[in-house]
Amino acid sequence: AECACLCHGDPPIPTWAWDPAFEMRKRLGGSAFMQRPGVGRKAIPIESSCNVRIGDDYNFPIFNAADVKEVAENLKNSREAFQVATTADGGLAAMTVGGGNDSYSKEPVTVPVNGKIGGISLLLTGGLPDKPQDYDYFHSRTMPKVADFIVTYANGKTVTAPLRYRLEFNNWNSQASGFKSRFVLRGNDAEGRNYSFYAFDWHNTQPDEPIVSFTLKPTNVGGVAWGVFAGKGV
């Protein structure tokens, strides 16, 4: 179940005490993912693959330059120390993909890795449904797959994981993370609305095989876009 309360941004709510989806997952025997003490993390640069400026986009939180600076600082101070990219005019840079008739990239986006790692954590959030009539579909139990996360190894083999709405990620204005993701940062945008960034953790079952890259491939499900803001190799 999700929890909700009336929040008008005064005073701002920087974080919730707990994440309902994450707590339920722990009770069902799930792992604490990559929050284990002593786990080393190294940034995966995504700047060259960013294709959208977030800040004044109707489908994502509204941020001014001061907000972006604060968000970047808070993310740098998170457990994962995510390093986000910013644009020259003070926006938040992201790799965004979508499907259907929305305005986001429908082409796969590839990020080079070139190394041996135990897993990848992506900082991401989802856009809101494009139209009011889409809300019933995206908030139902369908949990549609919006994209594939494809890892390519040096030996040419690939591994694919689904990215599904309300499972591996959720929209930025949701009260709970996806059931297979976790909260990283919560706050209020320039209009006082609550926003959330989540982490999707992919565990590598072949840690001795170098990874060349990972690709985000849209599945052309219209109505919801999503953006990746940072990556960490573990």
C-alpha positions as CSV (number, residue, x, y, z in Angstrom):
1,A,0.0,0.0,0.0
2,E,1.0,3.6,-0.5
3,C,0.8,6.3,2.1
4,A,0.0,9.9,1.4
5,C,-0.7,13.2,3.3
6,L,-1.5,16.7,2.3
7,C,1.7,18.5,1.4
8,H,1.8,22.0,0.2
9,G,5.6,22.6,0.4
10,D,5.4,24.8,3.5
11,P,7.5,23.7,5.3
12,P,9.4,21.7,2.6
13,I,9.6,17.9,3.1
14,P,13.1,16.8,2.2
15,T,12.6,13.2,3.0
16,W,10.2,10.5,4.3
17,A,11.0,8.4,7.3
18,W,10.5,5.2,5.3
19,D,9.7,3.8,1.9
20,P,6.6,1.6,1.9
21,A,7.8,-0.4,-1.2
22,F,11.3,-1.0,0.2
23,E,10.0,-1.9,3.7
24,M,7.6,-4.5,2.1
25,R,10.4,-5.9,0.0
26,K,12.5,-6.4,3.1
27,R,9.7,-8.2,4.9
28,L,9.4,-10.5,2.0
29,G,13.1,-11.4,2.3
30,G,14.6,-9.1,-0.3
31,S,18.1,-7.8,0.0
32,A,19.2,-4.3,1.0
33,F,20.7,-4.0,-2.5
34,M,23.8,-2.0,-2.8
35,Q,23.6,-0.2,0.5
36,R,26.0,-2.7,2.2
37,P,28.8,-1.1,4.2
38,G,32.2,-1.2,2.5
39,V,30.8,-1.6,-1.0
40,G,33.0,0.4,-3.4
41,R,31.3,2.5,-6.0
42,K,32.7,4.4,-9.0
43,A,30.9,6.9,-11.2
44,I,29.9,5.8,-14.7
45,P,30.0,9.0,-16.8
46,I,26.8,9.5,-18.7
47,E,27.2,13.2,-19.8
48,S,27.9,12.3,-23.4
49,S,24.7,10.3,-23.6
50,C,22.4,13.0,-22.0
51,N,19.8,14.2,-24.5
52,V,17.4,16.3,-22.4
53,R,17.5,19.3,-20.0
54,I,15.3,18.8,-17.0
55,G,14.0,21.9,-15.2
56,D,11.2,23.4,-17.2
57,D,9.9,20.2,-18.8
58,Y,6.1,19.8,-18.3
59,N,6.6,16.1,-17.6
60,F,9.2,16.3,-14.9
61,P,9.8,18.5,-11.8
62,I,10.2,22.2,-12.3
63,F,13.7,23.3,-11.1
64,N,15.5,26.6,-11.3
65,A,19.3,26.9,-11.3
66,A,19.4,27.2,-7.5
67,D,17.2,24.1,-7.1
68,V,19.5,22.1,-9.5
69,K,22.6,23.1,-7.5
70,E,20.9,21.9,-4.3
71,V,19.7,18.7,-5.8
72,A,23.2,18.0,-7.1
73,E,24.7,18.6,-3.7
74,N,22.2,16.4,-1.9
75,L,22.8,13.6,-4.4
76,K,26.6,13.9,-4.0
77,N,26.1,13.5,-0.2
78,S,23.8,10.5,-0.6
79,R,25.1,7.0,0.3
80,E,25.9,6.3,-3.4
81,A,27.4,9.8,-3.9
82,F,25.7,10.1,-7.3
83,Q,27.3,12.8,-9.5
84,V,24.7,14.4,-11.8
85,A,25.4,16.4,-14.9
86,T,24.2,19.9,-15.3
87,T,23.7,22.1,-18.4
88,A,25.3,25.4,-19.2
89,D,22.1,27.3,-18.3
90,G,21.7,25.6,-14.9
91,G,19.4,22.7,-15.8
92,L,19.7,19.1,-14.9
93,A,21.0,16.9,-17.7
94,A,19.4,13.5,-18.3
95,M,19.2,10.5,-20.6
96,T,15.5,10.3,-21.4
97,V,13.6,7.8,-23.4
98,G,9.9,7.5,-24.2
99,G,7.6,5.9,-26.6
100,G,4.4,6.4,-28.6
101,N,3.6,10.1,-29.4
102,D,5.6,11.8,-26.6
103,S,8.4,14.2,-27.3
104,Y,11.2,12.0,-25.9
105,S,13.8,9.9,-27.7
106,K,12.5,6.7,-29.2
107,E,16.0,5.5,-30.1
108,P,18.2,3.4,-27.8
109,V,20.8,5.3,-25.7
110,T,24.1,3.5,-25.0
111,V,26.6,4.4,-22.2
112,P,30.2,3.0,-22.3
113,V,31.5,1.2,-19.2
114,N,34.6,-0.7,-20.3
115,G,35.5,-2.5,-17.1
116,K,34.8,-5.3,-14.6
117,I,32.1,-4.5,-12.1
118,G,29.8,-6.3,-9.8
119,G,26.7,-4.3,-10.7
120,I,25.3,-1.0,-11.8
121,S,23.1,1.4,-9.9
122,L,21.1,4.0,-12.0
123,L,19.7,7.1,-10.5
124,L,16.4,7.6,-12.3
125,T,12.8,8.9,-12.1
126,G,9.8,8.7,-14.3
127,G,7.7,11.4,-16.0
128,L,4.0,11.8,-15.3
129,P,1.5,10.3,-17.7
130,D,1.0,12.6,-20.7
131,K,-2.8,12.8,-20.4
132,P,-5.3,12.6,-17.6
133,Q,-6.9,9.5,-19.2
134,D,-3.6,7.7,-19.0
135,Y,-3.4,7.8,-15.2
136,D,-5.9,4.9,-14.8
137,Y,-3.7,2.7,-17.0
138,F,-0.4,3.6,-15.5
139,H,-1.7,3.4,-11.9
140,S,-3.4,0.1,-12.4
141,R,-1.8,-3.3,-11.9
142,T,-0.5,-3.5,-15.5
143,M,3.0,-2.1,-14.6
144,P,4.0,-1.9,-18.2
145,K,7.5,-2.3,-19.4
146,V,8.7,1.1,-20.7
147,A,12.3,0.1,-21.7
148,D,14.9,-2.7,-21.6
149,F,18.2,-2.3,-19.8
150,I,20.7,-4.2,-22.0
151,V,24.3,-5.0,-20.8
152,T,26.9,-5.9,-23.4
153,Y,30.0,-7.9,-22.4
154,A,33.4,-7.9,-24.0
155,N,32.7,-11.5,-25.3
156,G,29.7,-10.2,-27.2
157,K,27.1,-11.7,-25.0
158,T,24.2,-9.6,-23.7
159,V,21.9,-9.6,-20.6
160,T,18.6,-7.8,-20.6
161,A,16.5,-6.6,-17.6
162,P,13.1,-4.9,-17.9
163,L,12.4,-1.4,-16.6
164,R,8.7,-1.4,-15.7
165,Y,6.6,1.4,-14.4
166,R,6.0,1.0,-10.6
167,L,8.4,-1.9,-10.4
168,E,12.0,-0.8,-11.4
169,F,11.0,2.8,-11.3
170,N,8.1,5.1,-10.5
171,N,7.0,8.7,-11.5
172,W,8.6,11.6,-9.8
173,N,5.5,12.6,-7.9
174,S,4.7,9.2,-6.4
175,Q,4.4,8.4,-2.7
176,A,6.4,5.2,-3.0
177,S,9.3,3.9,-5.0
178,G,8.9,1.1,-7.5
179,F,8.8,-2.3,-5.8
180,K,12.2,-3.2,-7.3
181,S,13.8,0.2,-6.8
182,R,14.5,2.4,-3.8
183,F,14.4,6.0,-2.7
184,V,17.6,8.1,-3.0
185,L,16.3,11.7,-2.6
186,R,13.0,13.4,-2.0
187,G,12.2,17.1,-2.0
188,N,10.0,19.8,-3.3
189,D,10.3,21.4,-6.8
190,A,9.9,25.1,-7.6
191,E,6.1,24.8,-7.4
192,G,6.1,23.0,-4.1
193,R,5.3,19.6,-5.4
194,N,7.0,16.5,-3.9
195,Y,9.5,14.8,-6.2
196,S,11.5,11.7,-5.9
197,F,14.7,10.2,-7.4
198,Y,15.1,6.4,-7.2
199,A,17.9,3.9,-7.7
200,F,17.6,0.8,-9.9
201,D,20.2,-1.8,-9.0
202,W,21.4,-4.4,-11.5
203,H,23.5,-7.3,-10.1
204,N,26.1,-8.7,-12.4
205,T,26.2,-12.5,-12.4
206,Q,29.4,-12.5,-14.5
207,P,31.7,-10.2,-12.6
208,D,34.9,-11.6,-14.1
209,E,33.8,-10.7,-17.7
210,P,34.4,-7.1,-18.7
211,I,31.4,-5.0,-19.6
212,V,31.6,-2.9,-22.7
213,S,28.4,-0.8,-22.3
214,F,24.8,-0.7,-21.2
215,T,21.9,0.4,-23.4
216,L,18.5,1.8,-22.6
217,K,16.1,0.7,-25.3
218,P,12.5,2.1,-25.3
219,T,9.7,-0.4,-25.8
220,N,7.4,2.2,-27.4
221,V,4.9,2.3,-24.5
222,G,3.4,5.8,-24.9
223,G,2.3,8.0,-22.1
224,V,5.3,7.9,-19.7
225,A,8.9,8.8,-20.2
226,W,11.7,8.3,-17.8
227,G,15.1,9.8,-17.2
228,V,18.5,8.5,-16.0
229,F,20.6,11.2,-14.2
230,A,23.7,9.3,-12.9
231,G,25.2,5.9,-12.9
232,K,27.5,4.0,-10.5
233,G,29.5,0.8,-11.0
234,V,29.8,-1.4,-7.9
